[in-house]
């Protein structure tokens, strides 16, 4: 009888360990993706496609989202807009 309890304990322990490992790996992947997205805005070179976008369109979109644009850099505004939309 004690043998069955030990097996059940070990099986449950291994199952929980596997779930914990999978959750840990998922968290690492999410952190890596977030870091990549934030690095996109580090310079104009990395966000080159964004710098080609029509500035007035970007600024209008930001103002409609409630973001202050006066005296701010286009890249800075875009980063805040992306963050507000939940993309960062």
MOPAC internal coordinates of N, CA, C and O (Angstrom, degrees):
PM7 1SCF
backbone

  N    0.0000 0     0.00 0     0.00 0    0    0    0
  C    1.4513 1     0.00 0     0.00 0    1    0    0
  C    1.5363 1   111.44 1     0.00 0    2    1    0
  O    1.2310 1   120.26 1   138.47 1    3    2    1
  N    1.3197 1   117.10 1   -41.53 1    3    2    1
  C    1.4610 1   121.46 1  -179.96 1    5    3    2
  C    1.5283 1   110.85 1   -65.06 1    6    5    3
  O    1.2310 1   120.68 1   148.24 1    7    6    5
  N    1.3351 1   116.31 1   -31.76 1    7    6    5
  C    1.4597 1   121.50 1   179.13 1    9    7    6
  C    1.5303 1   111.68 1   -62.80 1   10    9    7
  O    1.2310 1   120.60 1   139.75 1   11   10    9
  N    1.3278 1   116.46 1   -40.25 1   11   10    9
  C    1.4619 1   121.81 1   179.39 1   13   11   10
  C    1.5259 1   110.04 1   -65.57 1   14   13   11
  O    1.2310 1   119.90 1   139.18 1   15   14   13
  N    1.3130 1   117.80 1   -40.82 1   15   14   13
  C    1.4655 1   121.79 1   179.01 1   17   15   14
  C    1.5217 1   111.14 1   -64.36 1   18   17   15
  O    1.2310 1   120.85 1   139.81 1   19   18   17
  N    1.3188 1   115.98 1   -40.19 1   19   18   17
  C    1.4716 1   119.70 1   178.64 1   21   19   18
  C    1.5257 1   110.57 1   -64.88 1   22   21   19
  O    1.2310 1   120.89 1   137.34 1   23   22   21
  N    1.3386 1   115.90 1   -42.66 1   23   22   21
  C    1.4668 1   119.26 1   178.91 1   25   23   22
  C    1.5242 1   111.24 1   -63.49 1   26   25   23
  O    1.2310 1   120.85 1   136.04 1   27   26   25
  N    1.2997 1   115.97 1   -43.96 1   27   26   25
  C    1.4647 1   120.56 1   179.72 1   29   27   26
  C    1.5371 1   110.15 1   -62.17 1   30   29   27
  O    1.2310 1   121.22 1   137.59 1   31   30   29
  N    1.3363 1   115.26 1   -42.41 1   31   30   29
  C    1.4588 1   120.22 1   178.69 1   33   31   30
  C    1.5243 1   110.54 1   -60.89 1   34   33   31
  O    1.2310 1   120.83 1   131.33 1   35   34   33
  N    1.3316 1   116.01 1   -48.67 1   35   34   33
  C    1.4676 1   119.79 1  -179.24 1   37   35   34
  C    1.5242 1   111.66 1   -63.80 1   38   37   35
  O    1.2310 1   120.26 1   138.24 1   39   38   37
  N    1.3261 1   117.12 1   -41.76 1   39   38   37
  C    1.4685 1   121.11 1   178.95 1   41   39   38
  C    1.5332 1   110.15 1   -61.05 1   42   41   39
  O    1.2310 1   120.68 1   133.69 1   43   42   41
  N    1.3441 1   116.30 1   -46.31 1   43   42   41
  C    1.4587 1   120.68 1   179.34 1   45   43   42
  C    1.5258 1   111.47 1   -65.11 1   46   45   43
  O    1.2310 1   120.84 1   140.72 1   47   46   45
  N    1.3262 1   116.01 1   -39.28 1   47   46   45
  C    1.4655 1   120.77 1   178.58 1   49   47   46
  C    1.5270 1   110.61 1   -62.41 1   50   49   47
  O    1.2310 1   120.73 1   134.54 1   51   50   49
  N    1.3184 1   116.22 1   -45.46 1   51   50   49
  C    1.4659 1   119.81 1   179.24 1   53   51   50
  C    1.5240 1   111.48 1   -65.64 1   54   53   51
  O    1.2310 1   120.35 1   140.78 1   55   54   53
  N    1.3015 1   116.93 1   -39.22 1   55   54   53
  C    1.4693 1   120.81 1   179.21 1   57   55   54
  C    1.5356 1   110.23 1   -63.22 1   58   57   55
  O    1.2310 1   120.61 1   133.91 1   59   58   57
  N    1.3328 1   116.44 1   -46.09 1   59   58   57
  C    1.4631 1   120.35 1   179.23 1   61   59   58
  C    1.5364 1   111.12 1   -65.61 1   62   61   59
  O    1.2310 1   121.14 1   142.32 1   63   62   61
  N    1.3324 1   115.43 1   -37.68 1   63   62   61
  C    1.4653 1   119.13 1   177.22 1   65   63   62
  C    1.5242 1   111.41 1   -62.90 1   66   65   63
  O    1.2310 1   120.65 1   139.99 1   67   66   65
  N    1.3177 1   116.36 1   -40.01 1   67   66   65
  C    1.4661 1   120.57 1   177.63 1   69   67   66
  C    1.5102 1   111.92 1   -64.15 1   70   69   67
  O    1.2310 1   120.68 1   138.94 1   71   70   69
  N    1.3247 1   116.31 1   -41.06 1   71   70   69
  C    1.4738 1   120.14 1   177.90 1   73   71   70
  C    1.5246 1   111.29 1   -65.19 1   74   73   71
  O    1.2310 1   120.84 1   138.42 1   75   74   73
  N    1.3296 1   115.99 1   -41.58 1   75   74   73
  C    1.4641 1   119.98 1   179.16 1   77   75   74
  C    1.5272 1   110.60 1   -63.29 1   78   77   75
  O    1.2310 1   120.42 1   138.02 1   79   78   77
  N    1.3279 1   116.81 1   -41.98 1   79   78   77
  C    1.4706 1   121.23 1   179.10 1   81   79   78
  C    1.5252 1   111.03 1   -63.10 1   82   81   79
  O    1.2310 1   120.63 1   137.27 1   83   82   81
  N    1.3371 1   116.41 1   -42.73 1   83   82   81
  C    1.4664 1   120.35 1   179.57 1   85   83   82
  C    1.5326 1   110.28 1   -63.81 1   86   85   83
  O    1.2310 1   120.17 1   138.64 1   87   86   85
  N    1.3279 1   117.29 1   -41.36 1   87   86   85
  C    1.4652 1   120.75 1   178.80 1   89   87   86
  C    1.5288 1   110.47 1   -65.14 1   90   89   87
  O    1.2310 1   120.23 1   140.40 1   91   90   89
  N    1.3172 1   117.17 1   -39.60 1   91   90   89
  C    1.4617 1   121.58 1   178.21 1   93   91   90
  C    1.5259 1   110.71 1   -61.80 1   94   93   91
  O    1.2310 1   120.54 1   133.82 1   95   94   93
  N    1.3286 1   116.57 1   -46.18 1   95   94   93
  C    1.4682 1   120.53 1   179.68 1   97   95   94
  C    1.5229 1   111.23 1   -64.00 1   98   97   95
  O    1.2310 1   120.17 1   141.29 1   99   98   97
  N    1.3258 1   117.28 1   -38.71 1   99   98   97
  C    1.4630 1   120.97 1   178.13 1  101   99   98
  C    1.5335 1   110.35 1   -62.82 1  102  101   99
  O    1.2310 1   120.68 1   137.41 1  103  102  101
  N    1.3280 1   116.30 1   -42.59 1  103  102  101
  C    1.4679 1   120.75 1   177.80 1  105  103  102
  C    1.5145 1   112.15 1   -62.70 1  106  105  103
  O    1.2310 1   120.59 1   140.17 1  107  106  105
  N    1.3230 1   116.48 1   -39.83 1  107  106  105
  C    1.4659 1   120.46 1   177.66 1  109  107  106
  C    1.5239 1   110.94 1   -63.02 1  110  109  107
  O    1.2310 1   120.42 1   137.52 1  111  110  109
  N    1.3118 1   116.81 1   -42.48 1  111  110  109
  C    1.4688 1   121.10 1  -179.44 1  113  111  110
  C    1.5322 1   110.31 1   -64.64 1  114  113  111
  O    1.2310 1   120.12 1   137.51 1  115  114  113
  N    1.3180 1   117.38 1   -42.49 1  115  114  113
  C    1.4645 1   120.82 1   178.55 1  117  115  114
  C    1.5250 1   110.82 1   -62.64 1  118  117  115
  O    1.2310 1   120.52 1   138.36 1  119  118  117
  N    1.3327 1   116.60 1   -41.64 1  119  118  117
  C    1.4705 1   120.68 1   179.03 1  121  119  118
  C    1.5225 1   110.47 1   -64.63 1  122  121  119
  O    1.2310 1   120.19 1   139.97 1  123  122  121
  N    1.3314 1   117.24 1   -40.03 1  123  122  121
  C    1.4615 1   121.61 1   179.19 1  125  123  122
  C    1.5328 1   110.68 1   -64.31 1  126  125  123
  O    1.2310 1   120.58 1   136.83 1  127  126  125
  N    1.3324 1   116.49 1   -43.17 1  127  126  125
  C    1.4660 1   120.64 1   179.11 1  129  127  126
  C    1.5285 1   110.72 1   -63.68 1  130  129  127
  O    1.2310 1   120.52 1   137.61 1  131  130  129
  N    1.3233 1   116.61 1   -42.39 1  131  130  129
  C    1.4616 1   120.64 1   179.63 1  133  131  130
  C    1.5304 1   110.96 1   -63.06 1  134  133  131
  O    1.2310 1   120.61 1   138.00 1  135  134  133
  N    1.3213 1   116.45 1   -42.00 1  135  134  133
  C    1.4630 1   120.55 1   178.56 1  137  135  134
  C    1.5252 1   110.64 1   -63.51 1  138  137  135
  O    1.2310 1   120.26 1   139.54 1  139  138  137
  N    1.3215 1   117.10 1   -40.46 1  139  138  137
  C    1.4668 1   120.52 1   177.91 1  141  139  138
  C    1.5207 1   111.21 1   -63.69 1  142  141  139
  O    1.2310 1   120.54 1   138.67 1  143  142  141
  N    1.3341 1   116.57 1   -41.33 1  143  142  141
  C    1.4633 1   120.25 1   179.68 1  145  143  142
  C    1.5212 1   111.17 1   -65.66 1  146  145  143
  O    1.2310 1   120.32 1   138.46 1  147  146  145
  N    1.3302 1   116.99 1   -41.54 1  147  146  145
  C    1.4577 1   119.53 1   179.07 1  149  147  146
  C    1.5232 1   111.71 1   -68.54 1  150  149  147
  O    1.2310 1   120.34 1   144.66 1  151  150  149
  N    1.3232 1   116.96 1   -35.34 1  151  150  149
  C    1.4622 1   120.95 1   179.09 1  153  151  150
  C    1.5247 1   110.93 1   -65.32 1  154  153  151
  O    1.2310 1   120.31 1   154.84 1  155  154  153
  N    1.3200 1   117.01 1   -25.16 1  155  154  153
  C    1.4625 1   122.08 1   178.24 1  157  155  154
  C    1.5230 1   110.80 1   -55.55 1  158  157  155
  O    1.2310 1   120.18 1   144.68 1  159  158  157
  N    1.3192 1   117.25 1   -35.32 1  159  158  157
  C    1.4574 1   121.81 1  -175.71 1  161  159  158
  C    1.5309 1   113.66 1   -93.63 1  162  161  159
  O    1.2310 1   119.70 1  -175.77 1  163  162  161
  N    1.3219 1   118.17 1     4.23 1  163  162  161
  C    1.4619 1   120.82 1  -177.26 1  165  163  162
  C    1.5217 1   113.47 1   -63.47 1  166  165  163
  O    1.2310 1   120.16 1   148.96 1  167  166  165
  N    1.3238 1   117.31 1   -31.04 1  167  166  165
  C    1.4620 1   119.88 1  -179.36 1  169  167  166
  C    1.5254 1   109.59 1  -152.83 1  170  169  167
  O    1.2310 1   121.49 1   -14.65 1  171  170  169
  N    1.3154 1   114.75 1   165.35 1  171  170  169
  C    1.4592 1   119.03 1   177.00 1  173  171  170
  C    1.5255 1   110.97 1   -67.36 1  174  173  171
  O    1.2310 1   120.27 1   150.56 1  175  174  173
  N    1.3209 1   117.10 1   -29.44 1  175  174  173
  C    1.4564 1   119.52 1  -179.75 1  177  175  174
  C    1.5308 1   110.83 1   -64.38 1  178  177  175
  O    1.2310 1   120.29 1   139.36 1  179  178  177
  N    1.3344 1   117.06 1   -40.64 1  179  178  177
  C    1.4660 1   119.32 1  -178.53 1  181  179  178
  C    1.5172 1   111.90 1   -76.64 1  182  181  179
  O    1.2310 1   120.34 1   154.28 1  183  182  181
  N    1.3303 1   116.96 1   -25.72 1  183  182  181
  C    1.4717 1   120.16 1   179.81 1  185  183  182
  C    1.5273 1   110.40 1  -111.37 1  186  185  183
  O    1.2310 1   121.00 1  -141.93 1  187  186  185
  N    1.3152 1   115.70 1    38.07 1  187  186  185
  C    1.4654 1   122.02 1  -174.68 1  189  187  186
  C    1.5229 1   113.06 1   -54.27 1  190  189  187
  O    1.2310 1   120.45 1   136.02 1  191  190  189
  N    1.3395 1   116.74 1   -43.98 1  191  190  189
  C    1.4699 1   119.70 1  -178.76 1  193  191  190
  C    1.5235 1   110.67 1   -61.04 1  194  193  191
  O    1.2310 1   120.46 1   144.08 1  195  194  193
  N    1.3100 1   116.73 1   -35.92 1  195  194  193
  C    1.4568 1   120.83 1   179.22 1  197  195  194
  C    1.5286 1   110.59 1   -67.49 1  198  197  195
  O    1.2310 1   120.26 1   142.40 1  199  198  197
  N    1.3011 1   117.10 1   -37.60 1  199  198  197
  C    1.4619 1   119.92 1  -179.06 1  201  199  198
  C    1.5248 1   111.63 1   -68.15 1  202  201  199
  O    1.2310 1   120.32 1   160.78 1  203  202  201
  N    1.3222 1   116.99 1   -19.22 1  203  202  201
  C    1.4588 1   120.50 1   177.83 1  205  203  202
  C    1.5335 1   111.83 1   -82.14 1  206  205  203
  O    1.2310 1   120.62 1   163.85 1  207  206  205
  N    1.3384 1   116.43 1   -16.15 1  207  206  205
  C    1.4677 1   120.42 1  -178.80 1  209  207  206
  C    1.5268 1   110.11 1   -64.92 1  210  209  207
  O    1.2310 1   121.05 1   -26.97 1  211  210  209
  N    1.2949 1   115.60 1   153.03 1  211  210  209
  C    1.4595 1   122.02 1   177.87 1  213  211  210
  C    1.5356 1   108.48 1   -62.60 1  214  213  211
  O    1.2310 1   121.11 1   -60.96 1  215  214  213
  N    1.3353 1   115.49 1   119.04 1  215  214  213
  C    1.4585 1   120.49 1  -175.04 1  217  215  214
  C    1.5273 1   112.23 1   -61.33 1  218  217  215
  O    1.2310 1   120.07 1   137.92 1  219  218  217
  N    1.3025 1   117.48 1   -42.08 1  219  218  217
  C    1.4652 1   119.84 1  -177.53 1  221  219  218
  C    1.5276 1   111.45 1   -64.30 1  222  221  219
  O    1.2310 1   120.36 1   143.14 1  223  222  221
  N    1.3191 1   116.92 1   -36.86 1  223  222  221
  C    1.4697 1   121.17 1   177.23 1  225  223  222
  C    1.5320 1   110.34 1   -63.09 1  226  225  223
  O    1.2310 1   120.51 1   135.44 1  227  226  225
  N    1.3107 1   116.63 1   -44.56 1  227  226  225
  C    1.4622 1   121.77 1   178.39 1  229  227  226
  C    1.5285 1   110.63 1   -62.00 1  230  229  227
  O    1.2310 1   120.75 1   131.95 1  231  230  229
  N    1.3255 1   116.17 1   -48.05 1  231  230  229
  C    1.4580 1   120.45 1  -178.16 1  233  231  230
  C    1.5334 1   111.63 1   -65.15 1  234  233  231
  O    1.2310 1   120.04 1   141.56 1  235  234  233
  N    1.3310 1   117.53 1   -38.44 1  235  234  233
  C    1.4715 1   120.71 1   176.55 1  237  235  234
  C    1.5265 1   110.66 1   -63.03 1  238  237  235
  O    1.2310 1   120.76 1   136.17 1  239  238  237
  N    1.3157 1   116.15 1   -43.83 1  239  238  237
  C    1.4665 1   120.26 1   178.76 1  241  239  238
  C    1.5233 1   110.46 1   -61.53 1  242  241  239
  O    1.2310 1   120.66 1   138.69 1  243  242  241
  N    1.3228 1   116.35 1   -41.31 1  243  242  241
  C    1.4648 1   120.62 1   179.55 1  245  243  242
  C    1.5252 1   110.58 1   -65.26 1  246  245  243
  O    1.2310 1   120.05 1   135.73 1  247  246  245
  N    1.3234 1   117.51 1   -44.27 1  247  246  245
  C    1.4703 1   120.17 1   179.33 1  249  247  246
  C    1.5229 1   110.95 1   -62.49 1  250  249  247
  O    1.2310 1   120.32 1   139.62 1  251  250  249
  N    1.3224 1   116.99 1   -40.38 1  251  250  249
  C    1.4677 1   120.36 1   178.21 1  253  251  250
  C    1.5274 1   111.05 1   -63.96 1  254  253  251
  O    1.2310 1   120.13 1   151.94 1  255  254  253
  N    1.3264 1   117.37 1   -28.06 1  255  254  253
  C    1.4590 1   121.75 1   178.53 1  257  255  254
  C    1.5238 1   111.69 1   -85.55 1  258  257  255
  O    1.2310 1   120.62 1  -178.72 1  259  258  257
  N    1.3454 1   116.42 1     1.28 1  259  258  257
  C    1.4611 1   120.45 1   177.96 1  261  259  258
  C    1.5166 1   114.16 1    84.83 1  262  261  259
  O    1.2310 1   120.33 1  -157.08 1  263  262  261
  N    1.3156 1   116.98 1    22.92 1  263  262  261
  C    1.4595 1   121.84 1  -178.67 1  265  263  262
  C    1.5246 1   108.80 1  -100.81 1  266  265  263
  O    1.2310 1   120.86 1   -48.51 1  267  266  265
  N    1.3279 1   115.97 1   131.49 1  267  266  265
  C    1.4673 1   120.41 1   177.44 1  269  267  266
  C    1.5202 1   108.95 1   -73.45 1  270  269  267
  O    1.2310 1   120.98 1   -47.35 1  271  270  269
  N    1.3289 1   115.73 1   132.65 1  271  270  269
  C    1.4644 1   120.41 1  -176.68 1  273  271  270
  C    1.5213 1   112.68 1  -116.50 1  274  273  271
  O    1.2310 1   120.17 1   163.77 1  275  274  273
  N    1.3037 1   117.28 1   -16.23 1  275  274  273
  C    1.4642 1   122.30 1  -175.90 1  277  275  274
  C    1.5301 1   111.33 1   -58.01 1  278  277  275
  O    1.2310 1   121.14 1   -58.36 1  279  278  277
  N    1.3411 1   115.42 1   121.64 1  279  278  277
  C    1.4584 1   121.57 1   176.11 1  281  279  278
  C    1.5223 1   114.41 1    70.94 1  282  281  279
  O    1.2310 1   119.90 1  -165.30 1  283  282  281
  N    1.3163 1   117.80 1    14.70 1  283  282  281
  C    1.4661 1   120.53 1  -178.03 1  285  283  282
  C    1.5237 1   110.84 1  -107.89 1  286  285  283
  O    1.2310 1   121.37 1   -29.76 1  287  286  285
  N    1.3016 1   114.98 1   150.24 1  287  286  285
  C    1.4591 1   123.46 1   178.27 1  289  287  286
  C    1.5309 1   110.29 1   -68.77 1  290  289  287
  O    1.2310 1   120.71 1   -36.91 1  291  290  289
  N    1.3079 1   116.24 1   143.09 1  291  290  289
  C    1.4703 1   122.68 1  -179.12 1  293  291  290
  C    1.5349 1   111.34 1   -56.95 1  294  293  291
  O    1.2310 1   120.64 1   137.81 1  295  294  293
  N    1.3154 1   116.38 1   -42.19 1  295  294  293
  C    1.4582 1   121.63 1  -179.78 1  297  295  294
  C    1.5357 1   111.06 1   -64.59 1  298  297  295
  O    1.2310 1   120.75 1   138.72 1  299  298  297
  N    1.3092 1   116.16 1   -41.28 1  299  298  297
  C    1.4654 1   122.97 1   179.04 1  301  299  298
  C    1.5318 1   110.53 1   -62.40 1  302  301  299
  O    1.2310 1   120.80 1   135.25 1  303  302  301
  N    1.3254 1   116.08 1   -44.75 1  303  302  301
  C    1.4636 1   121.70 1   179.77 1  305  303  302
  C    1.5322 1   109.96 1   -65.04 1  306  305  303
  O    1.2310 1   120.55 1   136.96 1  307  306  305
  N    1.3146 1   116.55 1   -43.04 1  307  306  305
  C    1.4672 1   120.37 1   179.64 1  309  307  306
  C    1.5189 1   110.98 1   -62.41 1  310  309  307
  O    1.2310 1   120.41 1   138.70 1  311  310  309
  N    1.3173 1   116.81 1   -41.30 1  311  310  309
  C    1.4680 1   120.28 1   179.22 1  313  311  310
  C    1.5246 1   110.52 1   -61.72 1  314  313  311
  O    1.2310 1   120.20 1   135.56 1  315  314  313
  N    1.3242 1   117.22 1   -44.44 1  315  314  313
  C    1.4594 1   120.48 1   179.26 1  317  315  314
  C    1.5262 1   111.29 1   -65.76 1  318  317  315
  O    1.2310 1   120.54 1   142.18 1  319  318  317
  N    1.3268 1   116.58 1   -37.82 1  319  318  317
  C    1.4588 1   120.46 1   178.53 1  321  319  318
  C    1.5333 1   111.00 1   -64.16 1  322  321  319
  O    1.2310 1   120.84 1   135.81 1  323  322  321
  N    1.3185 1   116.00 1   -44.19 1  323  322  321
  C    1.4580 1   120.38 1   177.80 1  325  323  322
  C    1.5327 1   110.42 1   -62.80 1  326  325  323
  O    1.2310 1   120.20 1   139.23 1  327  326  325
  N    1.3297 1   117.22 1   -40.77 1  327  326  325
  C    1.4653 1   121.18 1   179.60 1  329  327  326
  C    1.5212 1   110.76 1   -64.28 1  330  329  327
  O    1.2310 1   121.10 1   138.19 1  331  330  329
  N    1.3136 1   115.51 1   -41.81 1  331  330  329
  C    1.4702 1   119.91 1  -179.21 1  333  331  330
  C    1.5293 1   110.79 1   -66.05 1  334  333  331
  O    1.2310 1   120.49 1   146.23 1  335  334  333
  N    1.3075 1   116.67 1   -33.77 1  335  334  333
  C    1.4626 1   120.92 1   179.62 1  337  335  334
  C    1.5210 1   111.54 1   -79.93 1  338  337  335
  O    1.2310 1   119.98 1   178.44 1  339  338  337
  N    1.3381 1   117.65 1    -1.56 1  339  338  337
  C    1.4537 1   121.23 1   178.11 1  341  339  338
  C    1.5092 1   114.45 1    80.32 1  342  341  339
  O    1.2310 1   120.31 1  -159.18 1  343  342  341
  N    1.2950 1   117.01 1    20.82 1  343  342  341
  C    1.4648 1   120.22 1  -178.61 1  345  343  342
  C    1.5209 1   111.64 1   -95.03 1  346  345  343
  O    1.2310 1   121.13 1   172.29 1  347  346  345
  N    1.3307 1   115.45 1    -7.71 1  347  346  345
  C    1.4710 1   119.76 1   176.24 1  349  347  346
  C    1.5069 1   106.57 1  -122.94 1  350  349  347
  O    1.2310 1   120.10 1   180.00 1  351  350  349

